[in-house]
Amino acid sequence: MISSCFATAYGVSKFLSSVLSDHMSATFMLSLCLGFSGLCCILFPLAGGVWLLCALWFVQGITQGLGWPACAKILREWYPRSQLGMWWSILSSSGNVSSALLPVLLAYFHSLAGWQFNFYVIGAAALAMSAVVLMIMKDSPSLAPREQRLPLPATEPSHQGPVGLIGVLYSVDVWLACALYALLAGVKGATGDWGQLYLMQEANRPETIAAASITTMHIGGVFGNLSLGYLSDLIINRWPQAEQTKAPRAPALLGITILLTAALELFPSTVSESSSHLWLSFLWFSTGFLVEGGISTVSLLTIGLVPDNQSGSAHGLACLVAQGGAFMAGWPFSRLVEGTSWKVAYQLLVLASGAMVAISSYFMMLLLKGLPSRTTRKFD
């Protein structure tokens, strides 16, 4: 019940905060997120009763939802398109790194002073970081001291439009990016959440071996985030004309979706009791690599489709629609497996990935259409 309260509040807050980030200081939002999150952590061990804990963690979900939109907006303001992919990937991967390290650290603190001490330590760290963010960070280079400003390319485009969600809702390109995000979220949920059960039933693997294979998916996700973020930046740097279009990361996205379709096709055709553990680990590593890298690339593509002062609203809408894909990967996917088979379910994932290839191809055509003609480039 407590975790459900958090998830509900977080999902709604993340969308509303993304829209709000187009209207207010992202640094203030991030500081507010850290401050209230730290306070909720400190109060959690002191609260008594399930309903009070649910209310407290509901507030935690609301405040946590402020964090990611604020970080995304700050990155968008501070770094040009040609560097944004790498920094966005580092930001995305930081959550995976903390998820890997925190259980070990918290187990150590728990052995020293009990579980309550864990909340106090995390809460105090968040409050301290909130003060640091408020005092040191700036929303954009123009607000920073001159010696701290990053040099931006002279060709860096500056797009402005009417602030708000309405303009974003009328963009067909944004809705296609949202659909792509939802399909990726669905594939991630279906392969990650149900992968262990899939291996236990289809490949007759023990629970521990199946869990170890799924772990490689998370490891692949970290590498995919970093590698594909750098690759998409490299494409823009090597093909500077693409930066002048609305979809400069379309080539990377098209390659990711094609490879993901091929990887998903291998599941129903190669996974069996005779499959080696090395092969299964490779399949899940590759899937995590491509899915997480694809999600980061779609996020960057989405905010590039709209004016700069609508990027928060566009990303928030994409994240909200992606929740629908994640939902379909839960109970509806399990019912599909029960009513048919794992093979049919994974064939459906292949079809979903094929739809991703079609949408990515559209964005590739959008990029090519937006390139200056040979005559124009020669004249320039």
C-alpha positions, 0 to 999 in steps of 0.5 A, a space after each residue: 500500500 505504501 509503495 502504491 501511494 508513492 508510485 501514484 504520486 510520483 507518476 502524476 507529479 513527474 508530469 505536472 512538474 515537467 510542465 511546471 519546469 517551463 514556467 519556473 526555476 529548475 534549480 529551485 525545483 531541484 532544491 525543493 525536491 531534495 529538501 522535502 524528500 530529506 524531510 520525509 525520510 527523517 520523519 518516516 521512522 517517527 511516524 506511527 500507523 499505516 495511514 500516516 506512513 502512506 500519507 508521508 510517502 505520498 508526499 515523498 512521491 510528489 516531491 520526488 517527481 520534481 527532481 527529474 524534470 528539473 535536472 533535465 531542464 538544467 542539462 538542456 540549458 547548459 549543454 548544446 545538442 552536440 554534447 547533450 546525449 552524453 550528459 543525459 546518459 550520465 544522468 540516466 545511469 546515475 540512478 542505476 549506479 545508486 540502485 546497485 550501491 545503496 543496498 550494500 551501504 544501507 545493509 552496513 548502516 543497518 548492522 551498525 545502528 538499525 533501519 531507522 538510522 538509514 533514513 536519518 542518513 539519507 534524509 540528512 544527505 538530501 537536506 545538505 544537498 538541497 542547500 548546496 544546489 540552492 547556493 551554487 547551481 544556476 538555471 542557465 549559463 547566462 545566470 552564472 558568473 562569467 568565469 563559470 560559463 560554458 562556451 556554446 557553439 555559434 550555430 547553436 539554435 535558439 527556439 522559442 514559442 508560446 510557453 505551455 502544454 497546449 502547443 505541445 498537444 497539437 504536435 503530431 511529431 511529439 505524439 509519435 515520439 510518445 508512442 515510441 517511448 510507450 512501446 520501449 517502456 512496454 518492451 522494457 517491462 515485459 522483458 525485465 519484470 517477467 524475464 525471470 519467470 520466462 526463463 524458469 518456465 521456458 528454459 527450465 532454469 533454477 530461480 537463482 540462475 534465472 535471476 542472474 541472467 536478468 541482472 545482466 539486463 540492468 548492467 547492459 542498461 548502464 552501458 547502453 545509456 552511456 554508449 548510445 548517448 555518446 554515439 548519438 553525440 558523435 553522429 551530430 558532431 560528424 554530421 553538423 547539418 543534422 543539428 539544424 533539423 528537428 530530429 538530429 538523433 534519428 539515425 541512432 534511434 533507427 539503428 537501435 530499434 532495428 537491432 532491438 527487433 532482431 534481438 527480440 526475435 531471438 528469444 522465441 527462436 533460440 531460448 530453450 532448455 538447451 540454451 547456454 547460460 552465456 547465451 541467455 545472459 548475452 540476450 538480456 544484456 543486449 536487450 537492456 543495452 538497446 532498451 535503456 539506450 533507446 529510452 534516453 535517445 527518445 527523450 532527447 528526440 522529444 525535447 528537440 521536436 519543440 521550442 526550448 521553452 516547451 521542452 519540459 512539457 513535451 518530455 512530461 507528456 512522453 513520460 506520462 504516455 510511457 506509463 501506459 506502455 509500462 502498464 500494458 507490460 504488467 497484468 495485460 501481458 501476464 494474461 496474454 501469456 496465460 491465454 496463449 504462450 510465451 512464444 506468442 507473447 514474445 512475437 507480439 513484442 517483436 511486432 511492437 519493435 517493428 512499429 518502433 522501426 516504422 516510427 524511427 524511419 519517419 523521424 529519419 525522413 524528417 531529418 533528411 527533409 530538414 537538411 539544407 539542399 546541396 545547392 544551399 550548402 554549396 552557396 553557403 
